[in-house]
Amino acid sequence: MDIIIRRALQTDCPRLLELIYELAVYEKAPQEVTVSLAHFSESGFGANPVWWGFVAEVDGIVVGMALYYVRYSTWKGQRMYLEDILVTESMRGNKIGSKLMEQLIIEAKEKNFTGMNWQVLEWNEPAIHFYKKYNTSFDPEWVNCSIVF
């Protein structure tokens, strides 16, 4: 199997949204995906992009993705925030997630980020197991907060 990891393109946005929805279904929250294709595309490829990403492609089909944005820590400086990493269910077990994660690490180092942050649901054992391969620190002290408008 020939796996190609490349930067996401604007033409990938419809497929990326399909993968995002697949992730939301897995996380038992498909109703939470409310972003439109136009807003998603503009946010990544418009005049002022706020997210960047990589895709994994097999035989011309995008089967995985990793999207990130820049987070600023007053204590640590610029860091990569991994918003989503996903490999479609039928392609898991082929090291595609590892290839995406390795590309993110390369990107973060090239951009001189001081590290990478992300969240994982406490019940998502496969993801937790995957992240442990990268010497990840898990911090149970912080509580997630949000305001919805």
C-alpha positions in Angstrom: 0.0 0.0 0.0 1.4 3.4 -1.0 0.5 6.0 1.6 1.1 9.6 0.7 1.2 12.3 3.4 0.7 15.8 2.0 -0.6 19.2 2.9 -4.3 19.6 2.7 -5.6 21.5 -0.3 -8.8 23.5 -0.5 -10.2 20.8 -2.9 -9.9 18.3 0.0 -12.4 20.2 2.2 -15.5 18.2 1.3 -13.7 15.0 2.1 -12.2 16.5 5.3 -15.7 17.4 6.5 -16.7 13.8 5.8 -13.9 12.6 8.0 -14.8 15.1 10.7 -18.3 13.8 10.7 -17.0 10.3 11.0 -15.0 11.3 14.0 -18.1 13.0 15.5 -20.1 9.8 15.1 -17.3 7.8 16.8 -17.3 10.4 19.6 -21.1 10.1 19.9 -21.8 13.7 19.0 -22.6 13.9 15.2 -25.1 16.7 15.9 -22.2 18.9 17.1 -20.8 19.3 13.6 -22.5 22.5 12.4 -19.7 24.2 10.4 -20.6 24.8 6.7 -18.3 23.8 3.9 -17.9 27.4 2.9 -16.9 28.5 6.4 -14.6 25.5 6.8 -12.9 26.1 3.5 -12.5 29.9 4.1 -11.1 29.3 7.5 -8.4 27.1 6.1 -7.7 28.6 2.7 -9.1 32.2 2.8 -7.2 35.4 3.2 -6.5 34.8 6.9 -6.3 31.0 7.5 -6.7 29.8 11.0 -6.1 26.1 10.5 -3.6 24.0 8.6 -3.5 20.3 7.9 -2.2 17.2 6.3 -4.0 14.4 4.6 -3.1 10.8 4.1 -3.9 9.5 0.7 -4.1 5.9 -0.6 -4.8 5.3 -4.3 -5.9 8.9 -4.7 -8.4 8.7 -1.9 -8.0 10.8 1.3 -8.2 8.2 4.1 -6.9 10.3 7.0 -6.3 13.8 8.2 -4.6 15.9 10.9 -5.7 19.5 11.4 -4.0 22.0 13.7 -3.8 25.7 14.5 -1.3 27.8 16.4 -2.0 28.2 20.1 -0.1 30.8 22.2 0.9 30.0 25.8 2.0 32.9 27.9 4.2 30.4 29.7 5.6 28.5 26.7 5.2 30.6 23.6 3.8 29.3 20.3 2.6 25.7 20.3 0.8 23.5 17.8 -2.7 22.7 18.9 -3.9 19.4 17.2 -7.6 19.8 16.7 -8.3 16.5 15.0 -6.4 13.5 13.8 -8.3 10.7 12.2 -7.9 7.7 10.0 -11.1 6.3 8.4 -12.1 3.1 10.2 -11.4 0.8 7.3 -7.8 2.0 7.0 -6.8 1.8 10.7 -4.0 -0.5 11.6 -1.8 0.5 8.6 0.4 3.0 10.4 -1.3 5.9 8.7 -2.0 7.7 12.0 1.7 7.4 12.9 2.7 8.9 9.6 0.4 11.8 10.2 1.6 12.3 13.7 5.2 12.2 12.6 4.5 14.8 9.9 2.9 17.1 12.6 6.0 16.7 14.8 8.2 17.7 11.9 6.0 20.7 11.1 6.0 21.8 14.7 9.8 21.6 14.9 10.3 23.4 11.6 8.1 26.2 12.8 10.0 26.4 16.1 6.8 25.6 18.2 7.7 24.7 21.8 5.4 21.7 21.8 2.0 20.3 20.8 -1.2 20.1 22.8 -4.5 18.4 22.2 -7.4 16.7 24.0 -8.6 13.2 24.0 -11.8 11.8 25.5 -11.1 9.8 28.6 -13.0 6.8 27.3 -11.1 6.7 23.9 -8.7 3.9 24.9 -7.4 3.3 21.3 -6.5 7.0 20.9 -4.9 7.1 24.4 -2.9 4.0 23.6 -1.8 5.6 20.3 -0.7 8.9 22.0 1.3 7.0 24.7 3.7 5.9 21.9 4.8 9.6 21.7 5.7 10.0 25.4 2.6 12.1 25.9 1.8 13.7 29.2 -1.8 13.4 30.3 -3.0 16.2 32.6 -6.1 15.4 34.6 -6.0 18.8 36.5 -7.5 21.0 33.9 -11.2 21.3 33.2 -12.4 22.1 29.7 -14.5 25.3 29.4 -16.5 26.9 26.6 -19.1 29.5 25.8 -21.4 28.9 22.9 -22.8 31.8 20.9 
